[in-house]
């Protein structure tokens, strides 16, 4: 069966210094682990053809489809605050772009497809664990309504990769609005390549923010649009208890999508200082630090764009600072809007911020589960406060808050409130211990837990009968407190 990708490539038309032409490296025995049929159809691809032997060869990197232009993109980045002037796609190869059935341009990239000129002595490969983690979490995020890269397929390679030990290898086919990062702009800024910055900005504007091109000053308009997208994105993360884990500038997409699911996780017990990444010893990318870090990353983007703002550096800096100053209020407004809906409010009152923060403070003190607390609050809105109280070892401090909450709800009576709350407070999330169970089973050749978890997560807002175990937080001996990058 012939596999056809309707490629319509634009990034490869940029100057050669933007990327290196790179062919995927063949693997020994490709085996399809999972194909995202619905996403394939959305991309205008034939799922049956993708699942055929020829299609699996493409998804593994053994065959390059017609009209593809495989490349590894160049970029730089601040990693944990330290600038690295050249990073680039070290184990990812962009096959090309397609325009999906909605008219949206999407990248199709193979992650784990072998070494590239940017691999820095790495093998360019991926183990099955990080591939399945990204598949699970990115698809869960999509269903939860968070802008994100997507997983089209996971393919086993029939080979091992070597990290701390030998692990089964795999390739992820990732789909993204684009793979342009803050670090992509930093790559050219580090080289004093203003022409490169301008070409990249023009490409990004045309692709993601065409309205900026209509402005008298398109480059400040572009920065403003990226700031707004990032503020909204991080607010969405935090309203779900998600921690990205490695918000380096090379993991910050200018398209406003979540990208690079390495040491990420959803919180179980709520605390603002929660960190999961095994290499984040200082808590730089903790839950509460995500908004300040996003603004820090955007400041790095603004620095690269200064030559496009004005020949007068002082004027350029002043304009950039004014634009960056909008991030904090945009984020805070987006966050409180989401938390208002989570606690059942439809109207805005100034005291709502204190009401939300009061609940979060109580949860942090009690170590209450983030997801279950807000889900149980919907039961409380329905008249049953027992599930919420059961999450607090000492529910007495909660009583005062519940009284203030009831008084606030009385100001806007709404019979549909409990149902509306259940539509924004998920019943299930990809809890870290469940993801690790899937990975451990898959490393032994058992994909049944992977398939089951995907089915559960496809309906996150429904209380699924017989599947309470997937909603429950881990027992003490099940907790996974550290997650790892896949490199």
C-alpha positions in Angstrom: 0.0 0.0 0.0 1.5 3.3 -1.1 2.0 5.9 1.7 1.4 9.5 0.5 2.2 12.6 2.6 0.9 15.8 1.0 4.0 17.7 1.9 4.0 21.5 1.5 7.3 22.5 3.0 8.2 26.0 3.9 10.9 25.8 6.6 13.3 24.1 4.2 13.0 27.1 1.9 14.7 29.2 4.5 18.5 29.8 4.1 20.7 26.8 4.5 22.2 28.0 7.8 18.8 27.4 9.4 19.2 23.6 9.3 21.2 20.6 8.1 19.8 18.2 5.6 19.8 14.9 7.5 18.5 11.5 6.5 17.1 9.2 9.3 19.2 6.2 10.2 17.7 2.8 9.5 16.6 0.5 12.3 16.8 -3.3 12.5 13.2 -4.4 12.9 10.5 -1.7 13.0 7.3 -2.7 14.7 4.3 -0.4 15.1 3.4 0.1 18.7 0.6 2.6 18.3 -0.9 4.7 15.5 -3.1 7.7 16.3 -5.8 7.0 13.7 -7.9 10.1 14.5 -4.8 12.4 14.2 -3.7 10.8 10.9 -7.2 11.5 9.4 -7.0 15.1 10.7 -3.6 15.5 8.9 -5.2 14.2 5.7 -3.2 10.9 5.9 -4.5 7.4 5.3 -4.3 5.4 8.6 -4.4 2.0 6.8 -1.4 3.1 4.6 0.5 4.3 7.7 -0.1 0.9 9.4 1.1 -1.0 6.4 4.6 -2.4 6.2 5.6 0.5 4.0 4.0 3.0 6.4 5.8 1.6 9.4 9.1 1.8 7.5 8.4 5.6 7.1 7.5 6.0 10.7 10.6 4.2 11.8 12.9 6.3 9.5 13.8 3.4 7.2 12.0 5.0 4.2 11.8 8.6 3.3 8.5 9.5 1.7 8.3 11.3 -1.6 8.5 15.1 -1.4 9.9 15.0 2.1 12.9 17.2 3.0 14.4 15.7 6.1 16.3 18.2 8.1 17.7 18.8 11.6 16.9 22.4 12.7 19.5 24.6 14.2 18.9 26.4 17.5 20.6 27.5 20.7 19.2 27.9 24.2 19.5 28.6 27.9 19.5 25.3 29.7 18.8 25.9 33.5 19.9 29.5 33.0 23.2 28.7 31.2 23.4 29.7 27.5 24.6 27.2 25.0 25.1 28.8 21.6 24.5 25.7 19.6 22.1 22.9 20.4 19.9 21.9 17.5 17.9 18.8 16.8 20.2 16.1 18.2 17.8 13.2 17.8 14.9 14.6 15.8 14.4 14.9 12.1 11.7 17.0 10.5 10.3 15.1 7.5 8.2 18.1 6.3 5.0 20.0 6.7 1.4 19.2 5.7 -1.7 21.4 5.7 -4.3 19.5 7.7 -8.1 19.3 7.0 -8.6 22.5 9.0 -6.2 24.4 6.9 -3.6 24.5 9.6 0.1 23.9 8.8 1.7 21.1 10.9 5.2 19.7 11.1 5.8 15.9 11.0 8.9 15.0 12.8 10.6 11.7 13.7 12.1 11.8 17.3 14.7 9.2 18.0 15.5 8.7 14.3 19.3 8.7 14.7 22.2 11.0 14.9 22.3 14.5 13.3 25.0 17.1 12.9 23.7 18.5 16.2 23.9 15.3 18.2 27.1 16.3 20.1 28.3 12.7 20.4 24.9 11.4 21.2 23.3 8.4 19.6 20.3 10.3 18.3 18.0 7.5 19.6 15.2 7.3 22.0 14.2 4.5 24.5 10.7 3.2 24.6 10.0 4.8 28.0 10.3 8.5 27.0 8.5 7.8 23.7 5.5 6.3 25.5 5.6 9.0 28.1 5.4 11.7 25.4 2.7 9.9 23.6 0.6 9.5 26.7 1.0 12.9 28.2 0.8 14.9 25.0 -2.4 13.2 23.9 -3.8 13.6 27.4 -3.0 17.3 27.2 -4.7 17.6 23.8 -7.9 16.1 25.2 -7.7 18.4 28.2 -7.7 21.3 25.8 -4.1 22.4 26.3 -2.3 23.5 23.1 0.4 20.9 22.6 2.5 18.9 20.1 0.8 15.6 19.3 1.8 12.0 18.9 1.0 10.4 15.5 2.8 7.1 16.1 5.2 5.1 18.2 7.4 2.5 16.6 9.7 0.0 18.2 13.1 -0.3 16.5 14.1 -3.8 17.3 17.3 -2.4 18.7 18.6 -1.3 22.2 19.7 2.1 23.3 22.1 2.4 26.1 21.5 4.9 29.0 22.1 3.6 32.5 21.3 0.2 31.1 20.2 -1.4 27.8 16.6 -0.4 26.9 14.4 -1.2 24.0 14.5 1.6 21.4 11.6 3.4 19.8 10.8 6.3 17.4 8.0 8.8 18.1 6.4 10.6 15.2 5.6 14.1 16.6 3.2 16.6 15.1 3.6 20.3 15.9 2.3 23.7 14.6 6.0 24.2 14.1 9.3 23.5 15.9 10.4 27.1 16.1 11.6 27.9 19.6 12.9 30.9 21.5 16.2 29.1 21.2 15.9 29.2 17.4 16.0 33.0 17.5 18.9 32.9 20.0 20.9 30.8 17.6 21.1 33.7 15.1 21.3 36.4 17.7 24.4 34.7 19.2 26.1 35.0 15.8 25.1 38.6 15.2 23.0 37.4 12.3 20.3 40.1 12.1 19.3 39.0 8.6 18.7 35.5 10.0 16.6 36.9 12.8 14.5 38.9 10.4 14.0 35.9 8.0 13.0 33.7 11.0 10.6 36.3 12.4 9.0 36.9 9.0 8.5 33.1 8.6 7.0 32.8 12.1 4.7 35.7 11.6 3.4 34.4 8.3 2.9 30.9 9.8 1.6 31.7 13.3 0.6 35.3 13.7 -0.4 36.7 10.2 -2.3 39.5 11.9 1.0 40.9 13.1 2.1 41.4 9.4 -0.8 43.9 9.1 0.5 46.1 11.9 2.6 49.2 11.3 5.3 47.6 13.5 5.0 43.9 12.8 7.9 42.7 15.0 6.7 44.3 18.2 3.3 42.9 17.3 4.8 39.5 16.9 6.5 39.6 20.3 3.2 40.8 21.9 1.4 37.8 20.3 3.9 35.3 21.6 3.8 36.8 25.1 0.0 36.5 25.1 0.1 32.9 23.8 2.7 31.8 26.5 0.7 33.5 29.3 -2.4 31.6 28.3 -0.5 28.4 27.9 1.1 28.4 31.3 -2.1 29.4 33.0 -3.7 26.3 31.4 -0.9 24.1 32.7 -1.2 25.4 36.2 -4.9 25.1 36.4 -4.4 21.3 35.8 -1.5 20.9 38.2 0.9 20.2 35.4 4.7 20.8 35.7 6.7 20.9 32.5 9.9 20.2 34.3 12.4 21.6 31.8 11.4 25.1 30.6 14.6 25.9 28.9 14.4 28.4 26.1 14.9 25.7 23.6 11.8 24.0 25.0 9.7 27.2 24.6 7.7 27.1 21.4 6.8 30.5 19.8 3.6 28.9 18.6 2.3 28.7 22.1 2.2 24.9 22.3 3.6 22.6 25.0 6.7 20.9 23.6 9.2 18.4 24.7 7.7 16.1 27.4 10.8 15.0 29.3 10.7 15.2 33.1 7.1 16.4 33.2 4.4 15.3 35.5 1.0 16.2 37.0 1.1 16.9 40.7 -0.6 14.5 43.1 -0.5 16.3 46.5 -0.5 20.0 46.0 2.4 22.2 46.9 3.6 25.2 44.9 7.3 24.2 45.3 6.8 20.7 43.8 9.5 19.6 41.4 9.8 16.3 39.5 12.8 16.7 37.3 15.8 14.7 38.5 18.2 17.4 37.4 16.4 20.4 38.8 18.1 20.5 42.2 17.4 24.2 42.8 13.7 24.1 41.9 14.1 26.4 38.9 11.2 24.8 37.1 8.9 24.1 40.1 5.2 24.4 39.7 5.1 28.0 41.1 8.1 29.2 39.1 6.6 28.4 35.7 5.1 31.8 35.1 8.2 33.7 36.1 10.3 31.4 34.0 8.0 31.9 31.0 8.5 35.6 31.3 12.3 35.1 31.6 12.3 33.1 28.5 10.2 35.7 26.7 12.7 38.3 27.8 15.4 36.3 26.0 13.2 36.3 22.9 12.8 40.0 23.1 16.5 40.5 23.3 17.0 38.7 20.0 14.3 41.0 18.3 15.8 44.3 19.5 17.6 45.0 16.2 14.3 44.6 14.4 12.6 47.1 16.7 14.8 50.1 16.2 18.3 51.2 15.3 18.2 53.1 18.6 19.0 50.4 21.2 17.6 52.4 24.1 14.3 52.9 22.3 14.2 49.3 21.3 14.7 48.2 24.9 12.1 50.6 26.2 9.5 49.2 23.8 10.4 45.6 24.5 10.2 46.2 28.3 6.7 47.7 27.9 5.5 44.7 25.9 7.0 42.2 28.4 5.4 44.1 31.2 2.0 42.9 29.9 2.9 39.2 30.7 2.2 39.2 34.4 -1.3 40.7 34.2 -2.2 38.5 31.2 -1.0 35.4 33.0 -2.8 36.3 36.3 -6.0 37.1 34.5 -5.9 33.9 32.5 -5.1 31.9 35.6 -7.9 33.3 37.8 -10.4 32.9 35.0 -9.6 29.2 34.9 -9.7 28.8 38.7 -13.0 30.7 38.9 -14.5 28.1 36.6 -12.9 25.3 38.6 -14.6 26.5 41.8 -17.9 27.1 40.1 -17.9 30.9 39.5 -19.2 32.6 36.3 -18.9 36.2 37.3 -15.9 38.2 38.4 -15.4 39.8 41.8 -12.1 41.1 43.2 -12.2 38.8 46.3 -12.2 35.7 44.0 -8.4 35.7 44.0 -8.3 35.5 47.8 -10.9 32.8 47.7 -8.9 30.6 45.3 -5.7 31.3 47.1 -7.3 30.4 50.4 -8.2 26.9 49.1 -4.8 26.4 47.6 -3.1 27.3 50.9 -5.3 24.8 52.7 -4.5 22.1 50.2 -0.8 22.8 50.5 -0.9 22.6 54.3 -2.9 19.4 54.2 -1.1 17.8 51.3 -4.4 17.3 49.6 -4.5 15.9 46.1 -4.8 18.7 43.5 -7.0 16.9 40.9 -9.3 15.2 43.4 -9.8 18.3 45.5 -11.2 20.3 42.7 -13.2 17.3 41.4 -14.7 16.8 44.9 -15.6 20.5 45.0 -18.1 19.8 42.2 -19.7 17.2 44.5 -19.8 19.9 47.2 -21.6 22.2 44.8 -24.1 19.4 44.3 -24.6 19.2 48.1 -22.2 16.4 49.1 -19.2 17.9 50.9 -18.0 14.6 52.3 -15.7 13.6 49.4 -13.8 17.0 49.8 -13.5 16.7 53.5 -12.1 13.2 53.2 -9.1 14.6 51.4 -8.0 16.6 54.4 -6.6 14.7 57.5 -8.0 17.6 59.6 -11.0 19.1 57.7 -11.7 21.7 60.4 -9.6 24.5 58.8 -11.6 23.8 55.6 -14.9 24.8 57.2 -14.3 28.5 57.2 -13.3 28.4 53.6 -16.4 26.4 52.6 -18.6 29.0 54.3 -17.0 31.8 52.4 -17.4 29.8 49.2 -21.1 29.1 49.8 -21.7 32.8 50.4 -19.9 33.6 47.1 -21.9 31.0 45.2 -25.1 32.4 46.6 -24.4 35.7 44.7 -24.8 33.9 41.4 -27.3 30.9 41.7 -26.8 28.4 38.9 -28.4 24.9 38.7 -25.9 23.8 36.1 -22.9 24.6 38.3 -21.9 21.0 39.4 -22.0 19.8 35.8 -20.1 22.8 34.5 -17.4 22.2 37.2 -17.1 18.6 36.2 -16.4 19.7 32.7 -13.3 21.7 33.7 -12.1 19.5 36.6 -10.8 16.2 35.3 -11.7 12.8 36.9 -8.4 11.3 35.6 -5.0 12.7 34.6 -1.9 10.8 33.5 -0.6 10.2 37.0 3.1 9.7 37.2 2.9 6.2 38.8 0.5 5.0 36.1 2.8 6.2 33.4 5.7 4.5 35.0 3.7 1.3 35.3 3.0 1.5 31.5 6.7 2.0 30.7 7.8 -0.9 32.9 5.3 -3.2 31.3 6.2 -2.0 27.7 9.9 -2.6 28.4 8.9 -6.2 29.0 6.9 -6.4 25.8 3.4 -5.9 27.4 1.5 -3.0 25.8 -1.9 -3.8 27.4 -1.4 -1.3 30.2 -0.5 1.4 27.7 -3.6 0.8 25.6 -5.8 0.8 28.7 -4.4 4.0 30.1 -4.9 5.7 26.7 -8.5 4.7 26.7 -9.1 6.0 30.2 -7.4 9.3 29.4 -9.4 9.8 26.3 -12.4 10.7 28.5 -10.8 12.7 31.3 -13.9 14.5 32.6 -16.1 11.4 32.9 -16.4 9.4 36.1 -15.7 6.0 34.5 -17.3 3.1 36.2 -14.8 0.5 37.5 -11.9 2.7 36.7 -11.5 4.6 40.1 -8.0 3.2 40.4 -6.9 5.4 37.6 -8.3 8.5 39.4 -6.7 7.7 42.7 -3.4 9.1 43.8 -0.5 6.7 44.4 0.0 4.9 47.6 3.1 5.8 49.5 5.1 2.9 48.0 3.8 3.8 44.5 4.9 7.4 44.4 7.2 8.5 41.6 9.0 11.6 42.8 11.6 12.0 40.1 11.3 11.9 36.3 14.1 11.9 33.8 15.0 13.3 30.4 15.2 10.8 27.6 18.6 11.7 26.4 
